[in-house]
Amino acid sequence: MAKIDVKFVLCNLTKPEQRVFVALEILRFDDIIILNCTENMNEGKTYTYFSSLPKILKNSYDYVMKADDDVFIRLKPLATSLEPLPRLDLYFGFVIPCNSQNPFVKYMSGMGFLLSWDIVEWISDSDIPKSELFGPEDRQVGKWLKMGNKGKNRVSNKPAMYDYPGTNGKCSHDLIPETIAVHRLKRRDQWLHVLEFFNVTKELESSSLFHL
Protein backbone atom coordinates (compact mmCIF):
# COMPACT_ATOMS: atom_id res chain seq x y z
CA MET A 1 0.00 0.00 0.00
CA ALA A 2 1.51 3.30 -1.08
CA LYS A 3 1.80 6.11 1.46
CA ILE A 4 1.32 9.50 -0.17
CA ASP A 5 1.60 12.88 1.51
CA VAL A 6 0.14 15.90 -0.29
CA LYS A 7 1.46 19.36 0.55
CA PHE A 8 0.84 22.85 -0.82
CA VAL A 9 4.13 24.71 -1.15
CA LEU A 10 4.34 28.45 -0.55
CA CYS A 11 7.14 30.97 -0.22
CA ASN A 12 7.32 33.42 2.69
CA LEU A 13 3.98 34.96 3.63
CA THR A 14 3.90 38.75 3.34
CA LYS A 15 0.45 39.79 4.54
CA PRO A 16 -1.15 39.48 8.00
CA GLU A 17 -4.25 37.78 6.62
CA GLN A 18 -2.06 35.20 4.85
CA ARG A 19 -0.34 34.34 8.09
CA VAL A 20 -3.65 33.83 9.89
CA PHE A 21 -5.45 31.89 7.16
CA VAL A 22 -2.46 29.71 6.35
CA ALA A 23 -1.87 29.04 10.04
CA LEU A 24 -5.48 27.86 10.37
CA GLU A 25 -5.02 25.57 7.36
CA ILE A 26 -1.88 24.09 8.91
CA LEU A 27 -3.61 23.56 12.25
CA ARG A 28 -6.53 21.80 10.58
CA PHE A 29 -4.87 19.78 7.83
CA ASP A 30 -1.05 20.04 8.24
CA ASP A 31 -0.79 20.19 4.45
CA ILE A 32 1.37 23.26 3.81
CA ILE A 33 5.13 23.83 3.50
CA ILE A 34 6.36 27.42 3.70
CA LEU A 35 9.78 27.91 2.13
CA ASN A 36 12.28 30.69 2.75
CA CYS A 37 11.89 32.43 -0.61
CA THR A 38 9.92 35.12 -2.41
CA GLU A 39 6.91 33.73 -4.28
CA ASN A 40 7.79 33.11 -7.91
CA MET A 41 7.30 30.68 -10.76
CA ASN A 42 10.54 30.65 -12.75
CA GLU A 43 13.05 32.30 -10.44
CA GLY A 44 14.13 29.48 -8.19
CA LYS A 45 11.10 28.32 -6.20
CA THR A 46 11.33 24.81 -7.65
CA TYR A 47 15.01 24.64 -6.68
CA THR A 48 14.23 25.89 -3.17
CA TYR A 49 11.48 23.27 -2.88
CA PHE A 50 13.55 20.26 -3.88
CA SER A 51 16.75 21.39 -2.17
CA SER A 52 14.96 22.09 1.13
CA LEU A 53 13.22 18.73 1.47
CA PRO A 54 16.17 16.63 2.75
CA LYS A 55 16.72 19.26 5.45
CA ILE A 56 13.13 19.76 6.59
CA LEU A 57 11.56 16.31 6.27
CA LYS A 58 11.91 13.85 9.11
CA ASN A 59 11.90 10.86 6.78
CA SER A 60 12.99 10.27 3.22
CA TYR A 61 10.55 9.18 0.52
CA ASP A 62 10.89 6.94 -2.50
CA TYR A 63 9.77 9.78 -4.76
CA VAL A 64 8.96 13.48 -4.64
CA MET A 65 6.58 15.14 -7.10
CA LYS A 66 6.10 18.76 -8.07
CA ALA A 67 2.76 19.69 -9.64
CA ASP A 68 1.05 22.87 -10.81
CA ASP A 69 -2.07 24.07 -8.99
CA ASP A 70 -4.19 23.75 -12.14
CA VAL A 71 -3.70 19.99 -12.42
CA PHE A 72 -5.99 17.20 -11.20
CA ILE A 73 -3.96 14.19 -10.05
CA ARG A 74 -5.43 10.75 -9.45
CA LEU A 75 -3.21 9.40 -6.70
CA LYS A 76 -4.12 5.71 -6.89
CA PRO A 77 -3.33 5.35 -10.62
CA LEU A 78 -0.15 7.36 -10.04
CA ALA A 79 0.98 5.00 -7.28
CA THR A 80 0.09 1.96 -9.39
CA SER A 81 2.12 3.27 -12.33
CA LEU A 82 5.16 3.66 -10.07
CA GLU A 83 5.10 0.14 -8.63
CA PRO A 84 7.24 -1.51 -11.35
CA LEU A 85 9.62 1.43 -11.76
CA PRO A 86 13.10 1.92 -10.26
CA ARG A 87 13.42 3.61 -6.89
CA LEU A 88 16.68 5.25 -7.91
CA ASP A 89 17.64 7.82 -10.57
CA LEU A 90 14.05 8.13 -11.82
CA TYR A 91 12.64 11.12 -13.74
CA PHE A 92 8.93 10.64 -14.47
CA GLY A 93 6.27 12.79 -16.10
CA PHE A 94 4.97 14.07 -19.44
CA VAL A 95 7.83 14.64 -21.85
CA ILE A 96 8.09 17.80 -23.93
CA PRO A 97 7.57 18.19 -26.88
CA CYS A 98 3.97 17.05 -26.80
CA ASN A 99 4.17 14.81 -29.87
CA SER A 100 7.17 12.85 -28.60
CA GLN A 101 7.14 9.50 -26.83
CA ASN A 102 10.89 9.60 -26.17
CA PRO A 103 11.47 10.43 -22.48
CA PHE A 104 15.05 11.50 -23.23
CA VAL A 105 14.28 14.00 -25.98
CA LYS A 106 13.97 17.09 -23.75
CA TYR A 107 12.38 17.44 -20.30
CA MET A 108 9.23 16.65 -18.33
CA SER A 109 6.42 19.20 -18.35
CA GLY A 110 5.88 21.32 -15.26
CA MET A 111 2.27 20.10 -15.06
CA GLY A 112 3.66 17.43 -12.75
CA PHE A 113 6.97 15.61 -12.71
CA LEU A 114 8.44 13.20 -10.21
CA LEU A 115 12.00 12.58 -9.04
CA SER A 116 13.39 9.71 -7.00
CA TRP A 117 14.71 10.67 -3.57
CA ASP A 118 18.36 10.24 -4.51
CA ILE A 119 17.96 12.93 -7.19
CA VAL A 120 16.29 15.23 -4.66
CA GLU A 121 19.32 14.76 -2.39
CA TRP A 122 21.63 15.48 -5.31
CA ILE A 123 19.79 18.72 -6.07
CA SER A 124 20.22 19.73 -2.44
CA ASP A 125 23.98 19.05 -2.47
CA SER A 126 25.10 19.83 -6.02
CA ASP A 127 26.38 23.19 -7.27
CA ILE A 128 24.87 22.59 -10.71
CA PRO A 129 21.26 23.59 -9.93
CA LYS A 130 22.45 26.63 -7.96
CA SER A 131 24.05 28.01 -11.11
CA GLU A 132 20.95 27.47 -13.29
CA LEU A 133 18.03 28.90 -11.33
CA PHE A 134 16.33 31.30 -13.73
CA GLY A 135 14.07 30.30 -16.60
CA PRO A 136 11.09 28.00 -17.14
CA GLU A 137 11.31 25.74 -14.12
CA ASP A 138 10.54 22.46 -15.85
CA ARG A 139 13.12 23.12 -18.54
CA GLN A 140 15.69 24.08 -15.91
CA VAL A 141 15.17 20.82 -14.00
CA GLY A 142 15.75 18.88 -17.21
CA LYS A 143 18.90 20.91 -17.77
CA TRP A 144 20.20 20.15 -14.26
CA LEU A 145 19.74 16.44 -14.78
CA LYS A 146 21.45 16.53 -18.16
CA MET A 147 24.41 18.48 -16.80
CA GLY A 148 24.71 16.17 -13.80
CA ASN A 149 24.16 12.95 -15.77
CA LYS A 150 21.16 12.18 -13.60
CA GLY A 151 17.75 10.71 -14.34
CA LYS A 152 19.00 7.83 -16.43
CA ASN A 153 15.73 6.03 -15.68
CA ARG A 154 13.11 8.12 -17.49
CA VAL A 155 9.42 7.48 -17.99
CA SER A 156 6.98 9.64 -19.95
CA ASN A 157 3.52 8.55 -18.92
CA LYS A 158 1.50 9.33 -22.02
CA PRO A 159 -1.41 9.25 -22.69
CA ALA A 160 -2.25 9.07 -18.97
CA MET A 161 -0.93 12.60 -18.37
CA TYR A 162 -2.20 15.39 -20.62
CA ASP A 163 -3.68 18.87 -20.92
CA TYR A 164 -7.42 19.38 -20.68
CA PRO A 165 -9.21 18.76 -24.01
CA GLY A 166 -8.85 21.61 -26.46
CA THR A 167 -6.50 23.76 -24.38
CA ASN A 168 -3.05 23.04 -25.80
CA GLY A 169 -2.92 21.43 -29.23
CA LYS A 170 -1.03 18.13 -29.31
CA CYS A 171 -0.62 18.17 -25.51
CA SER A 172 -4.42 17.79 -25.15
CA HIS A 173 -6.81 14.91 -25.73
CA ASP A 174 -10.17 13.67 -24.46
CA LEU A 175 -10.52 12.50 -20.87
CA ILE A 176 -9.71 8.79 -20.56
CA PRO A 177 -10.31 6.25 -17.76
CA GLU A 178 -6.61 5.51 -17.26
CA THR A 179 -5.81 9.15 -16.50
CA ILE A 180 -3.13 10.03 -13.96
CA ALA A 181 -3.11 13.82 -14.42
CA VAL A 182 -5.15 16.44 -16.28
CA HIS A 183 -3.53 19.86 -16.65
CA ARG A 184 -4.70 23.40 -17.52
CA LEU A 185 -7.86 23.40 -15.45
CA LYS A 186 -8.32 27.15 -15.36
CA ARG A 187 -12.11 27.41 -15.00
CA ARG A 188 -14.72 25.92 -12.69
CA ASP A 189 -16.59 24.29 -15.57
CA GLN A 190 -13.39 22.45 -16.53
CA TRP A 191 -12.91 21.23 -12.97
CA LEU A 192 -16.57 20.18 -12.87
CA HIS A 193 -16.20 18.20 -16.09
CA VAL A 194 -13.15 16.35 -14.78
CA LEU A 195 -14.59 15.67 -11.33
CA GLU A 196 -17.83 14.34 -12.80
CA PHE A 197 -16.00 12.21 -15.39
CA PHE A 198 -14.03 10.44 -12.65
CA ASN A 199 -17.01 10.41 -10.26
CA VAL A 200 -14.89 11.62 -7.37
CA THR A 201 -17.84 11.82 -4.95
CA LYS A 202 -18.86 8.18 -5.39
CA GLU A 203 -17.51 7.18 -1.97
CA LEU A 204 -19.53 9.83 -0.16
CA GLU A 205 -21.78 7.98 2.27
CA SER A 206 -25.44 8.91 2.46
CA SER A 207 -26.46 10.98 5.45
CA SER A 208 -29.57 12.61 6.89
CA LEU A 209 -27.52 15.80 7.22
CA PHE A 210 -27.52 16.63 3.53
CA HIS A 211 -29.47 16.07 0.31
CA LEU A 212 -27.70 15.98 -3.05
Buried (B, 14 or more C-beta within 10 A) or exposed (E): EEEEEEEEBBBEBEEEEEEEEBEEEBEEEEEEBBBEBEEBEBBBBBBBBBBBBBEEBEEEBBBBBBBBEBBBBBEEBBBEBBEEBEEEBBBBBBBBEBEBEEBBEBBBBBBBBBBBBBBBBBBBEBEBBEEBBEEBBBBBBBBBBBEBEBBEBBBBBBEBBBBBBEBBEEBBBEBEEEBBBBBBBEEEEBBEBBEEBBEEEEEEEEEEEEEE
